Amino acid sequence: MKNTILSAKGLCKSFAHNGGQIHILSHVDFELYEGDFTVIMGASGSGKSTLLYALSGMDRATAGQVMYNGSDLVTMSEKGLAKLRHTDFGFIFQQMHLVSNLTLFENIAVPGYLNKDKSSSEVKERAEKLMEQMSISHIKTHLPSQVSGGEQQRCAIARAVINSPKLLFADEPTGALNRKNTTEVLNLLTELNQSGQSILMVTHDMRAALRANRILYIEDGKIIGELPLPPYNPDEEKSRETQVNAWLSSMEW
């Protein structure tokens, strides 16, 4: 039986507009399991990114609960959320949000230095190991503007996991990358997951979705379908793609 790392119950998100309410999420219930690579898919405007932000505490839900380690993120203080995002959660976005005047190494290491649980030497050693794992050690002193989009995203992944987060959130992490860089980033995420990293990713990219062992489909702010899959095996990608395509067609994707 899998352990639940995060759960949502009755999760709602709405906005006031022209005297009325626009409902983005509508009573979402689901559980996220430890060690899973879970992907959320859906049409543009379906609420998938809003759900990711509500689950991660980056945005507050209007109603409902998001339970993590016995605490409700919906009612947690801003200070508590900030600490949680720094220690337990990691984030990867379509736009890398690297600090332009810091080197790649500095971009990765700074969040580690802010973590008082590790010494500077421990942070430096972990940052260097991550850069080696991400194949960007040779450009550690480069600024973000001096490297490719794929290299920037690999740097962003290293930054996201520098503090060994229990849960990694990814919002369209391959959306701005070409095919080669997309494959490299997906390989890294798959490798992280297969080493035990829990991942929740929003994507519209079939290639990214194939890496999941669980796909959720959201429509009009509600989860309407779920597809469980075995762990990713590149030798079985064609049959996996056929299965996922058939399922997405049944969801009218």
C-alpha positions as CSV (number, residue, x, y, z in Angstrom):
1,M,0.0,0.0,0.0
2,K,1.4,3.4,-1.0
3,N,1.8,6.2,1.5
4,T,0.0,9.4,0.9
5,I,2.3,12.4,0.8
6,L,-0.3,15.1,0.1
7,S,-4.1,15.1,-0.2
8,A,-6.8,17.4,-1.3
9,K,-10.5,17.4,-0.1
10,G,-13.3,19.6,-1.5
11,L,-10.7,21.9,-3.0
12,C,-12.3,25.0,-4.7
13,K,-10.9,28.1,-6.3
14,S,-13.0,31.0,-7.6
15,F,-12.6,34.6,-8.6
16,A,-15.0,37.5,-8.4
17,H,-15.8,38.9,-11.8
18,N,-18.5,41.4,-12.9
19,G,-20.5,40.9,-9.7
20,G,-20.4,37.1,-10.1
21,Q,-18.0,34.2,-9.5
22,I,-15.8,32.4,-11.9
23,H,-15.1,28.8,-10.6
24,I,-11.7,27.5,-11.6
25,L,-11.5,24.4,-9.3
26,S,-14.7,22.7,-8.1
27,H,-14.6,20.3,-5.1
28,V,-11.4,18.5,-6.1
29,D,-10.6,15.3,-4.1
30,F,-7.5,13.2,-4.6
31,E,-4.4,11.8,-3.0
32,L,-0.8,12.1,-4.1
33,Y,1.4,9.1,-3.3
34,E,5.0,9.0,-2.1
35,G,7.4,8.0,-4.9
36,D,4.9,8.5,-7.7
37,F,5.4,10.5,-10.8
38,T,1.9,12.0,-11.2
39,V,1.0,14.1,-14.2
40,I,-2.1,16.4,-14.5
41,M,-3.4,16.9,-18.1
42,G,-6.3,18.8,-19.5
43,A,-7.3,21.4,-22.1
44,S,-6.1,25.0,-21.8
45,G,-8.2,26.7,-19.1
46,S,-9.2,23.5,-17.5
47,G,-7.6,24.5,-14.1
48,K,-4.6,22.2,-14.1
49,S,-2.0,24.9,-13.3
50,T,-4.4,26.5,-10.7
51,L,-4.6,23.1,-9.1
52,L,-0.8,22.7,-9.0
53,Y,-0.4,26.1,-7.4
54,A,-3.2,25.4,-4.8
55,L,-1.6,22.1,-3.9
56,S,1.8,23.6,-3.5
57,G,0.7,26.5,-1.4
58,M,1.8,29.0,-4.0
59,D,-1.8,30.1,-4.3
60,R,-4.6,29.7,-1.7
61,A,-7.7,27.8,-2.4
62,T,-11.1,29.5,-1.8
63,A,-12.4,26.5,0.1
64,G,-11.4,22.9,1.0
65,Q,-8.3,21.4,2.4
66,V,-4.8,20.6,1.3
67,M,-3.2,18.3,3.9
68,Y,0.5,17.8,4.1
69,N,2.3,16.2,7.1
70,G,-0.8,16.9,9.3
71,S,-1.2,20.5,8.4
72,D,-3.7,22.3,6.1
73,L,-2.0,24.5,3.6
74,V,-5.2,26.4,3.0
75,T,-5.2,27.8,6.5
76,M,-1.4,27.9,7.1
77,S,0.3,31.2,7.7
78,E,2.4,32.9,5.0
79,K,5.5,32.3,7.1
80,G,4.6,28.6,7.5
81,L,4.0,28.3,3.7
82,A,7.3,30.0,2.9
83,K,9.2,27.6,5.2
84,L,7.5,24.6,3.7
85,R,8.3,25.7,0.1
86,H,11.9,26.2,1.1
87,T,12.4,22.9,3.0
88,D,9.9,20.3,1.7
89,F,8.8,21.4,-1.7
90,G,10.8,22.1,-4.9
91,F,9.5,23.9,-8.0
92,I,10.3,23.9,-11.7
93,F,8.5,26.2,-14.2
94,Q,8.3,26.6,-17.9
95,Q,10.2,29.9,-17.5
96,M,13.3,29.0,-15.4
97,H,13.3,32.2,-13.3
98,L,17.1,32.0,-12.8
99,V,18.8,35.1,-11.3
100,S,20.4,36.8,-14.3
101,N,23.5,38.2,-12.5
102,L,24.3,34.9,-10.7
103,T,26.3,32.1,-12.2
104,L,24.6,28.7,-12.7
105,F,26.5,27.4,-9.6
106,E,25.3,30.3,-7.5
107,N,21.7,29.9,-8.7
108,I,21.8,26.3,-7.5
109,A,23.6,26.9,-4.3
110,V,21.9,30.0,-2.9
111,P,18.7,28.1,-1.7
112,G,21.0,25.6,-0.1
113,Y,22.9,28.3,1.8
114,L,19.6,29.6,3.1
115,N,18.9,26.2,4.6
116,K,20.5,26.4,8.1
117,D,20.5,22.6,8.4
118,K,23.6,22.3,6.1
119,S,27.0,23.8,6.3
120,S,28.4,25.8,3.4
121,S,30.8,23.0,2.5
122,E,27.9,20.5,2.4
123,V,25.9,22.8,0.2
124,K,28.9,23.3,-2.2
125,E,29.5,19.6,-2.4
126,R,25.8,18.8,-3.2
127,A,25.6,21.6,-5.7
128,E,28.6,20.3,-7.5
129,K,27.3,16.8,-7.5
130,L,23.9,18.0,-8.9
131,M,25.7,19.9,-11.7
132,E,27.6,16.8,-12.6
133,Q,24.4,14.8,-12.6
134,M,22.7,17.4,-14.8
135,S,25.8,17.5,-17.1
136,I,26.4,21.3,-16.6
137,S,29.6,21.2,-14.5
138,H,31.6,22.6,-17.4
139,I,29.5,25.8,-17.4
140,K,29.2,26.3,-13.7
141,T,30.7,29.8,-13.9
142,H,28.5,30.9,-16.8
143,L,25.6,33.3,-16.4
144,P,22.1,32.1,-17.5
145,S,22.2,34.3,-20.6
146,Q,25.4,32.5,-21.8
147,V,23.8,29.0,-21.9
148,S,21.0,27.3,-23.8
149,G,17.4,26.9,-22.7
150,G,18.0,23.3,-22.0
151,E,21.0,24.0,-19.8
152,Q,19.1,26.7,-18.0
153,Q,16.3,24.2,-17.3
154,R,18.8,21.6,-16.0
155,C,20.1,24.3,-13.7
156,A,16.6,25.0,-12.5
157,I,16.0,21.4,-11.8
158,A,19.2,21.2,-9.7
159,R,18.2,24.3,-7.8
160,A,14.8,22.8,-7.2
161,V,16.3,19.7,-5.5
162,I,19.3,21.2,-3.7
163,N,17.4,20.9,-0.4
164,S,16.3,17.4,-1.1
165,P,12.5,18.2,-1.2
166,K,10.0,15.5,-0.4
167,L,7.8,16.7,-3.3
168,L,8.8,18.3,-6.6
169,F,6.2,20.4,-8.4
170,A,6.7,21.0,-12.2
171,D,4.5,23.3,-14.3
172,E,5.1,22.7,-18.0
173,P,8.9,22.2,-17.5
174,T,9.4,21.3,-21.2
175,G,7.1,23.9,-22.7
176,A,9.8,26.3,-23.9
177,L,12.3,23.6,-25.0
178,N,13.1,22.0,-28.3
179,R,12.8,18.2,-28.8
180,K,16.4,17.4,-27.8
181,N,16.4,19.5,-24.7
182,T,12.9,18.2,-23.8
183,T,14.2,14.6,-23.9
184,E,17.2,15.5,-21.7
185,V,15.0,17.2,-19.1
186,L,12.5,14.3,-19.1
187,N,15.3,11.8,-18.6
188,L,16.6,13.8,-15.6
189,L,13.1,13.9,-14.1
190,T,12.6,10.2,-14.7
191,E,16.0,9.5,-13.1
192,L,15.1,11.6,-10.1
193,N,11.7,9.8,-9.7
194,Q,13.3,6.3,-10.1
195,S,15.7,7.2,-7.2
196,G,12.6,8.0,-5.0
197,Q,11.7,11.6,-5.7
198,S,7.9,12.2,-5.7
199,I,6.9,14.4,-8.6
200,L,3.6,16.2,-9.5
201,M,3.8,17.7,-13.0
202,V,1.3,19.7,-15.2
203,T,1.9,19.2,-18.9
204,H,0.2,19.3,-22.3
205,D,3.1,17.4,-23.8
206,M,2.5,13.7,-24.6
207,R,6.2,13.0,-24.4
208,A,6.2,14.3,-20.8
209,A,3.1,12.5,-19.9
210,L,4.5,9.1,-20.9
211,R,7.0,9.4,-18.1
212,A,4.3,9.3,-15.4
213,N,3.1,6.2,-13.6
214,R,-0.2,8.0,-13.0
215,I,-2.1,10.5,-15.2
216,L,-5.0,12.6,-14.0
217,Y,-7.3,14.4,-16.4
218,I,-9.0,17.6,-15.4
219,E,-11.9,19.3,-17.1
220,D,-13.8,22.4,-16.0
221,G,-12.0,22.4,-12.6
222,K,-12.8,18.7,-11.8
223,I,-10.7,15.5,-12.1
224,I,-12.8,13.3,-14.4
225,G,-10.3,10.5,-15.1
226,E,-7.3,8.6,-13.9
227,L,-4.9,6.3,-15.7
228,P,-2.4,4.2,-13.7
229,L,0.7,3.1,-15.6
230,P,3.7,0.9,-14.7
231,P,7.1,2.6,-14.2
232,Y,8.5,4.1,-17.4
233,N,10.5,1.8,-19.6
234,P,12.0,3.4,-22.8
235,D,11.8,0.0,-24.5
236,E,8.0,0.0,-24.1
237,E,7.4,3.6,-25.1
238,K,5.5,2.9,-28.3
239,S,2.9,0.6,-26.6
240,R,2.7,3.1,-23.7
241,E,2.0,6.0,-26.1
242,T,-0.7,3.9,-27.8
243,Q,-2.3,3.3,-24.4
244,V,-2.1,6.9,-23.3
245,N,-3.4,8.2,-26.6
246,A,-6.4,5.9,-26.5
247,W,-7.2,7.0,-22.9
248,L,-6.8,10.7,-23.7
249,S,-9.2,10.2,-26.7
250,S,-11.7,8.7,-24.3
251,M,-11.3,11.9,-22.2
252,E,-12.0,13.9,-25.5
253,W,-8.6,15.6,-25.2
